[in-house]
């Protein structure tokens, strides 16, 4: 009889407990969606050395989504190519962009996502692709996410290669 109240308390605590994210500590997402419907990069998280690829038209609008720990700082770099796969000590995943790398955007993952299977910090960046972009050229992008907590390491995202059509 004494265990009944204890079982009730445990059951209520389980229902009332906030759900934790189901992603690894180094999980970061980097997802491109063009107005023409072309997409590239993992929506939630994932990494491989081979960059994802998509096409973009001059003047096309797109959205770039960066995911990671809430309120983490991110830096998006760009380069002409992405053929490397260089591990960097202390940073999860590998650098895929080739040198030289230019900083395209910086920010904070200050938008919160209710999707429990994804990291809950995110930032949506609208991108108006230049109308002067020359068909046949490519541009590679990759981000690094620097969490504010000491639990998760800095993590590089999947790289994406955009080819102008």
Phi, psi and omega in degrees: 000327181291333183284341181300310178299323179295318179296322178296317179296316179297318180296316179295321179295323179294321179288326184272349183288139177293143179281135179270155178297147182259031182245155178296162181298329181264018183288127174219144179244153181208102191232127180255132174228116178271158180298333179281356178098358178285136180231159175200152177089155181286133179291317182261294182193161180147153180209140168211155183291329177287123181291150170285154182228147174207173179246158179215146179259150175303132179083358180288142174267150181214169177231133177246126180249127176246133180235150176176200178298144177304136176067015174289152176270143177228154175227128177254124178254158176223152177209174181285332183219165179216080182241359182274170169204072188259113174288142179239122181306133178086355180238131178286145180072187186235156175281122182256331180295144176267155178284149356282150178247133180247143178280123180261317182213153169223159178176191180233140178280073187262005172262136183254135182256140177274359182285112187288337181275356179246157170303142191272352175266139179208164174214129176257125183244116175285136182235112171272107183291138185300138177289341181272004180298136184269123178305139181097345178276155179235155179219133180250139179229147177203150180238159168239136180248126183248097184295153179276336179274160178274002183279327183252141178280162169301141184225134172275146180269175169298144175270152179230132175254123179257126178246128181282129179249000000 
